[in-house]
Amino acid sequence: MSHHSYKLKQTYIGQLKRGTDLLGGITDYIVKNKITIGEIRGLGAVSKAVVKYFNQNTEDYETITLDEHLEILSLYGNISIRDYDPFAHVHVTLGNRKGKAFGGHLAEGSIVYVAEIMIHEFEGIKIVRERDEKTGLYLWDYRKELIV
């Protein structure tokens, strides 16, 4: 495992407006604020969710649409650089009214009912995502380090 040291630069805390696309709202915020490396956390609820599951056999994503009201039990992600822009890689665990949990890679199409988001921005070596030939995924590529 590669190891780099990071310092907390700033913490952003806020809410996304009802009706906003959850991933789109997070992405717009990090691009607007030029946050290039960080950690994302959140709680709240969505009126509809779209998540993706990476099928290791086909090496492709499968989309799962949950057209119901769900609680955001946990939202966690990281920020790095992909295609020269800040990129939010976010996973989410959601719960329905019976307490059943669903989860996956957050995709566009998840609609905010309420979302409280916390972003920790770090200073240090930026991490760039590049397509990994073995998996087809965009993974952190430490050979492409950029100094902040």
Contacts in CASP RR format, 6 or more apart in sequence:
PFRMAT RR
TARGET T0000
AUTHOR 0000-0000-0000
METHOD contacts of the structure
MODEL  1
MSHHSYKLKQTYIGQLKRGTDLLGGITDYIVKNKITIGEIRGLGAVSKAV
VKYFNQNTEDYETITLDEHLEILSLYGNISIRDYDPFAHVHVTLGNRKGK
AFGGHLAEGSIVYVAEIMIHEFEGIKIVRERDEKTGLYLWDYRKELIV
2 142 0 8 1.000
4 124 0 8 1.000
4 125 0 8 1.000
5 124 0 8 1.000
6 37 0 8 1.000
6 122 0 8 1.000
6 123 0 8 1.000
6 124 0 8 1.000
6 125 0 8 1.000
7 122 0 8 1.000
7 123 0 8 1.000
7 124 0 8 1.000
8 120 0 8 1.000
8 121 0 8 1.000
8 122 0 8 1.000
9 121 0 8 1.000
9 122 0 8 1.000
9 123 0 8 1.000
10 120 0 8 1.000
10 121 0 8 1.000
11 118 0 8 1.000
11 119 0 8 1.000
11 120 0 8 1.000
11 121 0 8 1.000
12 29 0 8 1.000
12 33 0 8 1.000
12 35 0 8 1.000
12 117 0 8 1.000
12 118 0 8 1.000
12 119 0 8 1.000
12 121 0 8 1.000
13 116 0 8 1.000
13 117 0 8 1.000
13 118 0 8 1.000
13 119 0 8 1.000
14 116 0 8 1.000
14 117 0 8 1.000
14 118 0 8 1.000
15 114 0 8 1.000
15 115 0 8 1.000
15 116 0 8 1.000
15 117 0 8 1.000
16 22 0 8 1.000
16 25 0 8 1.000
16 26 0 8 1.000
16 112 0 8 1.000
16 115 0 8 1.000
16 117 0 8 1.000
17 112 0 8 1.000
18 112 0 8 1.000
18 113 0 8 1.000
18 114 0 8 1.000
19 47 0 8 1.000
19 111 0 8 1.000
19 112 0 8 1.000
19 113 0 8 1.000
20 111 0 8 1.000
20 112 0 8 1.000
20 115 0 8 1.000
21 108 0 8 1.000
21 109 0 8 1.000
21 110 0 8 1.000
21 111 0 8 1.000
21 112 0 8 1.000
22 46 0 8 1.000
22 75 0 8 1.000
22 92 0 8 1.000
22 106 0 8 1.000
22 109 0 8 1.000
22 110 0 8 1.000
22 111 0 8 1.000
22 112 0 8 1.000
22 115 0 8 1.000
23 88 0 8 1.000
23 90 0 8 1.000
23 106 0 8 1.000
23 107 0 8 1.000
23 108 0 8 1.000
23 109 0 8 1.000
23 110 0 8 1.000
24 108 0 8 1.000
26 40 0 8 1.000
26 88 0 8 1.000
26 90 0 8 1.000
26 117 0 8 1.000
27 86 0 8 1.000
27 87 0 8 1.000
27 88 0 8 1.000
29 35 0 8 1.000
29 117 0 8 1.000
29 119 0 8 1.000
30 79 0 8 1.000
30 86 0 8 1.000
30 88 0 8 1.000
30 119 0 8 1.000
31 85 0 8 1.000
31 86 0 8 1.000
33 121 0 8 1.000
34 86 0 8 1.000
35 79 0 8 1.000
35 86 0 8 1.000
35 119 0 8 1.000
35 121 0 8 1.000
36 79 0 8 1.000
36 80 0 8 1.000
36 81 0 8 1.000
36 86 0 8 1.000
36 126 0 8 1.000
36 148 0 8 1.000
37 79 0 8 1.000
37 80 0 8 1.000
37 81 0 8 1.000
37 121 0 8 1.000
37 122 0 8 1.000
37 123 0 8 1.000
37 124 0 8 1.000
37 125 0 8 1.000
37 126 0 8 1.000
37 127 0 8 1.000
37 148 0 8 1.000
38 78 0 8 1.000
38 79 0 8 1.000
38 80 0 8 1.000
38 119 0 8 1.000
38 120 0 8 1.000
38 121 0 8 1.000
38 122 0 8 1.000
39 76 0 8 1.000
39 77 0 8 1.000
39 78 0 8 1.000
39 79 0 8 1.000
39 119 0 8 1.000
39 120 0 8 1.000
39 122 0 8 1.000
40 75 0 8 1.000
40 76 0 8 1.000
40 77 0 8 1.000
40 78 0 8 1.000
40 79 0 8 1.000
40 88 0 8 1.000
40 90 0 8 1.000
40 117 0 8 1.000
40 118 0 8 1.000
40 119 0 8 1.000
41 75 0 8 1.000
41 76 0 8 1.000
41 77 0 8 1.000
41 117 0 8 1.000
41 118 0 8 1.000
41 119 0 8 1.000
41 120 0 8 1.000
42 72 0 8 1.000
42 74 0 8 1.000
42 75 0 8 1.000
42 76 0 8 1.000
42 115 0 8 1.000
42 116 0 8 1.000
42 117 0 8 1.000
42 118 0 8 1.000
43 72 0 8 1.000
43 73 0 8 1.000
43 74 0 8 1.000
43 75 0 8 1.000
43 115 0 8 1.000
43 116 0 8 1.000
44 71 0 8 1.000
44 72 0 8 1.000
44 75 0 8 1.000
44 113 0 8 1.000
44 114 0 8 1.000
44 115 0 8 1.000
44 116 0 8 1.000
45 69 0 8 1.000
45 70 0 8 1.000
45 71 0 8 1.000
45 72 0 8 1.000
45 113 0 8 1.000
45 114 0 8 1.000
45 115 0 8 1.000
46 69 0 8 1.000
46 70 0 8 1.000
46 72 0 8 1.000
46 94 0 8 1.000
46 110 0 8 1.000
46 111 0 8 1.000
46 112 0 8 1.000
46 113 0 8 1.000
46 115 0 8 1.000
47 69 0 8 1.000
47 111 0 8 1.000
47 112 0 8 1.000
47 113 0 8 1.000
48 65 0 8 1.000
48 66 0 8 1.000
48 67 0 8 1.000
48 68 0 8 1.000
48 109 0 8 1.000
48 110 0 8 1.000
48 111 0 8 1.000
49 65 0 8 1.000
49 66 0 8 1.000
49 68 0 8 1.000
49 70 0 8 1.000
49 92 0 8 1.000
49 94 0 8 1.000
49 102 0 8 1.000
49 109 0 8 1.000
49 110 0 8 1.000
50 63 0 8 1.000
50 64 0 8 1.000
50 65 0 8 1.000
50 66 0 8 1.000
50 106 0 8 1.000
50 107 0 8 1.000
50 108 0 8 1.000
50 109 0 8 1.000
50 110 0 8 1.000
51 63 0 8 1.000
51 64 0 8 1.000
51 66 0 8 1.000
51 92 0 8 1.000
51 94 0 8 1.000
51 102 0 8 1.000
51 103 0 8 1.000
51 104 0 8 1.000
51 105 0 8 1.000
51 106 0 8 1.000
51 107 0 8 1.000
51 110 0 8 1.000
52 61 0 8 1.000
52 62 0 8 1.000
52 63 0 8 1.000
52 64 0 8 1.000
52 104 0 8 1.000
52 105 0 8 1.000
52 106 0 8 1.000
52 107 0 8 1.000
53 61 0 8 1.000
53 62 0 8 1.000
53 64 0 8 1.000
53 104 0 8 1.000
53 105 0 8 1.000
54 60 0 8 1.000
54 61 0 8 1.000
54 62 0 8 1.000
54 105 0 8 1.000
54 137 0 8 1.000
55 61 0 8 1.000
55 62 0 8 1.000
59 135 0 8 1.000
59 136 0 8 1.000
61 105 0 8 1.000
63 107 0 8 1.000
64 102 0 8 1.000
64 104 0 8 1.000
66 94 0 8 1.000
66 102 0 8 1.000
68 96 0 8 1.000
69 97 0 8 1.000
69 113 0 8 1.000
70 94 0 8 1.000
70 95 0 8 1.000
70 96 0 8 1.000
70 102 0 8 1.000
71 94 0 8 1.000
71 95 0 8 1.000
71 96 0 8 1.000
72 92 0 8 1.000
72 93 0 8 1.000
72 94 0 8 1.000
72 115 0 8 1.000
73 93 0 8 1.000
73 94 0 8 1.000
73 95 0 8 1.000
73 101 0 8 1.000
74 92 0 8 1.000
74 93 0 8 1.000
75 90 0 8 1.000
75 91 0 8 1.000
75 92 0 8 1.000
75 93 0 8 1.000
75 106 0 8 1.000
75 115 0 8 1.000
75 117 0 8 1.000
76 90 0 8 1.000
76 91 0 8 1.000
76 92 0 8 1.000
77 88 0 8 1.000
77 89 0 8 1.000
77 90 0 8 1.000
77 91 0 8 1.000
78 88 0 8 1.000
78 89 0 8 1.000
79 86 0 8 1.000
79 87 0 8 1.000
79 88 0 8 1.000
79 89 0 8 1.000
79 119 0 8 1.000
79 121 0 8 1.000
80 86 0 8 1.000
80 87 0 8 1.000
80 89 0 8 1.000
80 126 0 8 1.000
80 127 0 8 1.000
80 128 0 8 1.000
80 129 0 8 1.000
80 140 0 8 1.000
81 87 0 8 1.000
81 126 0 8 1.000
81 127 0 8 1.000
81 128 0 8 1.000
81 129 0 8 1.000
81 146 0 8 1.000
82 128 0 8 1.000
82 129 0 8 1.000
82 138 0 8 1.000
87 129 0 8 1.000
89 105 0 8 1.000
89 129 0 8 1.000
90 105 0 8 1.000
90 106 0 8 1.000
91 103 0 8 1.000
91 104 0 8 1.000
91 105 0 8 1.000
91 106 0 8 1.000
92 103 0 8 1.000
92 104 0 8 1.000
92 106 0 8 1.000
92 110 0 8 1.000
93 101 0 8 1.000
93 102 0 8 1.000
93 103 0 8 1.000
93 104 0 8 1.000
94 101 0 8 1.000
94 102 0 8 1.000
94 103 0 8 1.000
95 101 0 8 1.000
95 102 0 8 1.000
96 102 0 8 1.000
123 148 0 8 1.000
124 147 0 8 1.000
124 148 0 8 1.000
125 145 0 8 1.000
125 146 0 8 1.000
125 147 0 8 1.000
125 148 0 8 1.000
126 145 0 8 1.000
126 146 0 8 1.000
126 147 0 8 1.000
126 148 0 8 1.000
127 140 0 8 1.000
127 141 0 8 1.000
127 142 0 8 1.000
127 145 0 8 1.000
128 140 0 8 1.000
128 141 0 8 1.000
128 144 0 8 1.000
128 145 0 8 1.000
128 146 0 8 1.000
129 138 0 8 1.000
129 139 0 8 1.000
129 140 0 8 1.000
129 141 0 8 1.000
130 138 0 8 1.000
130 139 0 8 1.000
130 141 0 8 1.000
130 144 0 8 1.000
131 137 0 8 1.000
131 138 0 8 1.000
132 138 0 8 1.000
132 139 0 8 1.000
132 141 0 8 1.000
END
